Amino acid sequence: MNIGFYLLPKSEVKYLNPESTIRQALEKMSYHKYTSVPLVDDEGKYSGTLTEGDLLWKLKEDLDADEDYDEIQKIKLKDVPMRVKNIPISINANMEDLITLATDQNFIPITDDDGHFIGIIRRRDIIKYCASVIWEKNEA
């Protein structure tokens, strides 16, 4: 099945630039109630996924080192270590290629042939696809 049918396009995805600050990430993630967001650079390329855990570990590390909280908030996201590397998938992939990744990721970043971020496919949409395949087989 063509994954484009399930694509949530970039224009509808809340993402951040690696040059954004921790404060901007906290505000956006808090406002939208997200636990993770894709990072997209100035060239439109996917550069990773930032999670709440990444932010918490960075805050803990710097607060333990007696850094000032106001200064910590100014740290760029590119300087926040990401514990998990979410793997982007090409728009030309099949839905079956996404199933394994969906076990560990809330969403799968989707890129075009040049590596530009074009959107995401959410885990719930992958589960719905799998359920529909199972139902079709049971009805046959």
C-alpha positions as CSV (number, residue, x, y, z in Angstrom):
1,M,0.0,0.0,0.0
2,N,1.2,3.5,-0.9
3,I,2.1,5.3,2.4
4,G,1.2,8.7,0.8
5,F,-2.4,8.0,1.6
6,Y,-1.6,8.1,5.4
7,L,0.8,11.1,5.2
8,L,0.2,14.0,7.5
9,P,1.8,16.7,5.4
10,K,4.5,19.0,6.7
11,S,2.1,22.0,6.6
12,E,0.0,20.3,9.3
13,V,2.9,19.0,11.4
14,K,4.2,20.9,14.4
15,Y,8.0,20.8,14.1
16,L,11.0,22.8,15.4
17,N,14.3,24.0,13.9
18,P,17.5,22.7,15.5
19,E,18.4,26.4,16.0
20,S,15.3,26.8,18.3
21,T,15.9,27.0,22.0
22,I,14.9,24.7,24.8
23,R,12.3,27.3,25.9
24,Q,10.7,27.4,22.5
25,A,10.6,23.6,22.5
26,L,9.0,23.4,25.9
27,E,6.4,26.0,25.0
28,K,5.4,24.3,21.7
29,M,5.4,20.8,23.2
30,S,3.4,22.0,26.2
31,Y,0.9,23.9,24.2
32,H,0.2,21.1,21.8
33,K,0.6,18.4,24.5
34,Y,3.2,16.6,22.4
35,T,5.8,14.2,23.8
36,S,8.0,14.5,20.8
37,V,8.5,16.7,17.7
38,P,10.5,16.4,14.5
39,L,13.4,18.7,14.0
40,V,13.7,20.2,10.5
41,D,16.7,22.4,9.5
42,D,16.7,25.5,7.4
43,E,17.1,23.5,4.2
44,G,13.9,21.5,5.0
45,K,15.8,18.3,5.9
46,Y,14.8,16.1,8.8
47,S,17.5,16.2,11.4
48,G,16.0,14.2,14.3
49,T,13.2,13.9,16.7
50,L,13.3,15.7,20.0
51,T,11.5,14.0,23.0
52,E,10.4,15.2,26.4
53,G,13.0,12.8,27.8
54,D,15.8,14.5,25.8
55,L,14.8,17.8,27.3
56,L,14.5,16.5,30.9
57,W,17.9,14.8,30.8
58,K,19.5,18.0,29.5
59,L,17.8,20.1,32.1
60,K,18.8,17.7,34.9
61,E,22.4,17.6,33.6
62,D,22.7,21.4,33.5
63,L,20.9,22.0,36.7
64,D,23.1,19.5,38.5
65,A,26.1,21.5,37.2
66,D,24.5,24.6,38.9
67,E,23.8,26.3,35.6
68,D,21.3,29.1,35.7
69,Y,17.8,28.1,34.5
70,D,17.4,31.2,32.4
71,E,20.6,30.4,30.6
72,I,19.6,26.7,30.1
73,Q,16.4,27.8,28.4
74,K,18.5,29.5,25.7
75,I,20.4,26.4,24.8
76,K,19.8,25.5,21.1
77,L,18.1,22.2,20.3
78,K,21.0,21.1,18.2
79,D,23.0,21.0,21.5
80,V,20.5,18.7,23.2
81,P,21.6,15.1,23.0
82,M,18.9,12.8,21.5
83,R,18.8,9.4,23.2
84,V,16.8,7.8,20.5
85,K,17.4,8.2,16.7
86,N,14.1,8.0,14.9
87,I,14.7,6.7,11.4
88,P,13.0,8.6,8.5
89,I,11.5,6.7,5.7
90,S,11.2,7.5,2.0
91,I,7.8,8.4,0.6
92,N,8.4,5.5,-1.8
93,A,8.4,2.9,1.1
94,N,5.5,0.4,1.7
95,M,3.3,0.5,4.7
96,E,4.8,-2.9,5.8
97,D,8.2,-1.1,6.1
98,L,6.7,1.2,8.8
99,I,5.3,-1.5,11.1
100,T,8.6,-2.4,12.8
101,L,9.5,1.3,13.3
102,A,6.1,2.1,14.7
103,T,6.7,-0.2,17.7
104,D,9.3,2.3,19.0
105,Q,8.2,5.6,17.5
106,N,5.0,7.6,17.9
107,F,5.4,8.8,14.4
108,I,7.6,8.0,11.4
109,P,9.2,11.0,9.7
110,I,8.8,10.8,5.9
111,T,11.2,12.3,3.4
112,D,11.3,12.8,-0.3
113,D,14.0,11.4,-2.6
114,D,16.3,14.3,-1.7
115,G,15.9,13.8,2.1
116,H,13.6,16.8,2.6
117,F,11.0,16.4,5.3
118,I,7.5,16.2,3.8
119,G,5.5,15.0,6.8
120,I,4.8,12.1,9.2
121,I,2.8,9.0,9.5
122,R,1.4,8.5,12.9
123,R,1.5,5.2,14.8
124,R,-2.3,5.2,15.1
125,D,-2.7,5.3,11.3
126,I,-0.3,2.4,10.9
127,I,-2.3,0.4,13.5
128,K,-5.6,1.3,11.7
129,Y,-4.0,0.0,8.5
130,C,-3.0,-3.3,10.2
131,A,-6.4,-3.7,11.7
132,S,-8.1,-3.2,8.3
133,V,-5.8,-5.9,6.7
134,I,-6.7,-8.3,9.5
135,W,-10.5,-7.6,9.1
136,E,-10.3,-8.1,5.4
137,K,-8.6,-11.5,5.9
138,N,-11.2,-12.5,8.5
139,E,-14.0,-11.6,6.1
140,A,-12.6,-13.6,3.2
